[in-house]
Amino acid sequence: MPSAKLIQKLKPALQNPLPPEQDGILLCLDSDNVTGDNAKYMKMYNRLARWYDFGERWIARLRYGNSINEMRRSLMDELEWRQDCTALYVSIGTGTDLNHLPADIDLSALDLTGADLSLGMLARCRDVWRKKAAGLDLVHCNAEDLPFADNMFDVVFHVGGINFFSDNKKPSTKCCALPSPAPKS
């Protein structure tokens, strides 16, 4: 059963009846609409999920040194984290970036939702983070069609992968709308 917090974040049309769930992952993906790059990369990441963290840890380190970890830490430091914030991690994959939260943020106390197109990556994420991130809800969905109501999250982030989306120009930002920058004079 999805958490009460997750149910409240869903678009009203998805709250009753609730989408099905599989082993703690809410299934909001309309598989009939997964085409193009989304279909190709969903299939690829479903196959790679089991070995993804190993590849990230060792192959990336051999090729790039510690620069990937430094980049992840730097990106996470840019976000306005608070201990009581509600966060959405789009394309969470296995949740690797959660290792790079600022030291003063208690991951187990965050209200965190992870969304991904790959059910394989979400299952791996669930297995890796189950004990460390008690407040982590996982949702199988398309980043171009997020199932969340408007203005439900304080922090929204995505690290890499947008170039793999079938429609990376389609806005899907209402749930996470940031204020527009002031016009330059």
C-alpha positions in Angstrom: 0.0 0.0 0.0 1.4 3.4 -0.9 2.1 5.8 1.9 -0.5 8.4 2.9 2.0 11.1 2.0 2.5 9.7 -1.5 -1.3 9.4 -2.1 -1.7 13.1 -1.2 0.9 14.0 -3.8 -0.9 12.2 -6.7 -3.1 14.0 -9.2 -6.7 13.7 -7.9 -7.7 11.4 -10.8 -5.1 8.9 -9.5 -6.2 8.9 -5.9 -9.3 6.9 -6.3 -8.9 4.2 -7.3 -5.2 4.1 -6.7 -2.9 2.7 -9.3 -1.6 -0.8 -8.6 1.7 -1.4 -6.8 4.3 -4.0 -7.1 6.6 -4.8 -4.1 6.3 -1.3 -2.7 6.6 0.6 -6.1 3.5 2.5 -7.3 2.8 1.7 -10.9 1.8 4.9 -12.8 3.3 4.2 -16.1 1.1 4.0 -19.2 3.2 1.4 -21.0 1.2 2.0 -24.3 2.7 5.5 -24.4 6.3 4.3 -23.9 7.9 4.7 -27.3 11.0 5.9 -29.0 14.0 6.6 -26.8 11.9 6.0 -23.6 11.2 2.4 -24.8 14.8 1.8 -25.8 16.3 3.1 -22.6 13.7 1.6 -20.3 14.5 -1.8 -21.7 18.3 -1.2 -21.4 18.1 0.1 -17.8 15.8 -2.8 -16.8 18.6 -5.2 -18.0 21.4 -3.2 -16.4 19.8 -2.5 -13.1 21.4 -5.4 -11.3 24.9 -4.4 -12.2 24.4 -0.6 -12.5 25.9 0.4 -9.2 29.0 -1.8 -9.8 29.6 -0.1 -13.1 29.0 3.4 -11.6 31.4 2.7 -8.8 34.3 1.0 -10.5 34.2 1.6 -14.3 33.4 5.3 -13.8 36.1 5.7 -11.2 38.7 4.1 -13.4 37.7 6.3 -16.3 37.0 9.6 -14.5 38.6 9.3 -11.1 36.6 11.0 -8.4 35.2 13.7 -10.6 31.7 12.1 -10.9 31.3 11.9 -7.1 32.5 15.5 -6.8 30.0 16.6 -9.5 27.2 14.8 -7.7 28.1 16.3 -4.3 28.3 19.7 -5.9 24.9 19.4 -7.5 23.3 18.2 -4.3 24.8 21.1 -2.4 23.1 23.5 -4.9 19.6 22.4 -3.8 17.9 24.1 -0.9 17.6 21.2 1.4 15.8 21.4 4.8 15.2 18.7 7.2 11.4 19.0 6.7 11.4 19.3 3.0 9.4 17.3 0.5 11.6 16.2 -2.4 11.1 14.6 -5.8 14.0 12.8 -7.5 13.1 12.4 -11.1 14.9 9.5 -12.8 16.1 8.2 -9.4 17.6 5.0 -10.9 19.3 3.1 -8.1 19.4 6.3 -5.9 23.1 6.8 -6.2 22.9 10.6 -5.7 21.3 10.1 -2.3 24.8 9.2 -1.1 25.8 12.9 -1.7 23.1 14.7 0.3 24.6 17.4 2.5 25.9 16.0 5.8 23.4 17.9 7.9 20.4 16.3 6.2 19.0 13.1 7.8 18.0 11.0 4.8 15.8 8.8 7.0 13.7 11.8 8.0 13.1 13.2 4.5 9.8 13.0 2.7 11.4 11.8 -0.5 9.7 10.5 -3.7 11.7 8.8 -6.4 10.3 8.4 -10.0 11.8 6.4 -12.8 10.9 4.8 -16.1 12.8 1.6 -15.3 11.0 -0.8 -13.0 14.3 -2.7 -12.7 16.2 0.4 -11.4 13.4 1.2 -9.0 13.5 -2.3 -7.6 17.2 -2.0 -7.1 16.8 1.4 -5.5 14.2 -0.1 -3.1 16.6 -2.9 -2.1 19.5 -0.6 -1.6 17.7 2.2 0.3 15.0 0.4 2.2 16.7 0.7 5.6 18.5 4.0 5.1 15.6 6.0 3.7 12.5 5.0 5.5 10.5 7.9 4.0 11.4 7.0 0.4 8.3 6.4 -1.9 9.0 5.0 -5.4 6.9 5.6 -8.5 7.2 3.9 -11.9 6.3 6.6 -14.3 7.4 8.6 -17.3 9.3 11.9 -16.6 7.3 13.5 -19.4 4.0 12.6 -17.7 4.5 12.8 -13.9 1.5 11.6 -11.9 1.8 14.3 -9.2 -0.5 17.2 -8.5 0.8 20.8 -8.8 3.1 22.3 -6.2 3.6 19.2 -4.1 7.4 19.3 -3.7 9.9 21.8 -2.1 12.9 20.3 -3.9 12.8 18.7 -7.3 15.9 17.4 -9.0 17.2 15.2 -11.8 20.8 14.3 -12.4 21.7 13.2 -15.9 19.5 11.3 -18.3 17.3 14.0 -19.7 19.1 13.4 -23.0 17.5 9.9 -22.9 13.9 11.1 -22.8 11.8 10.7 -25.9 10.5 14.3 -25.5 13.1 16.2 -23.5 11.5 19.5 -24.4 8.1 18.7 -23.1 7.5 20.7 -19.9 6.4 18.6 -17.0 7.2 21.2 -14.3 3.8 22.1 -12.7 4.4 19.8 -9.8 7.7 21.3 -9.3 7.4 24.8 -10.7 10.2 27.2 -9.7 9.7 30.9 -9.7 10.6 32.4 -13.0 13.7 34.6 -12.9 13.2 38.3 -12.9 13.6 39.9 -16.3 16.9 41.5 -16.9 16.9 45.2 -17.4 
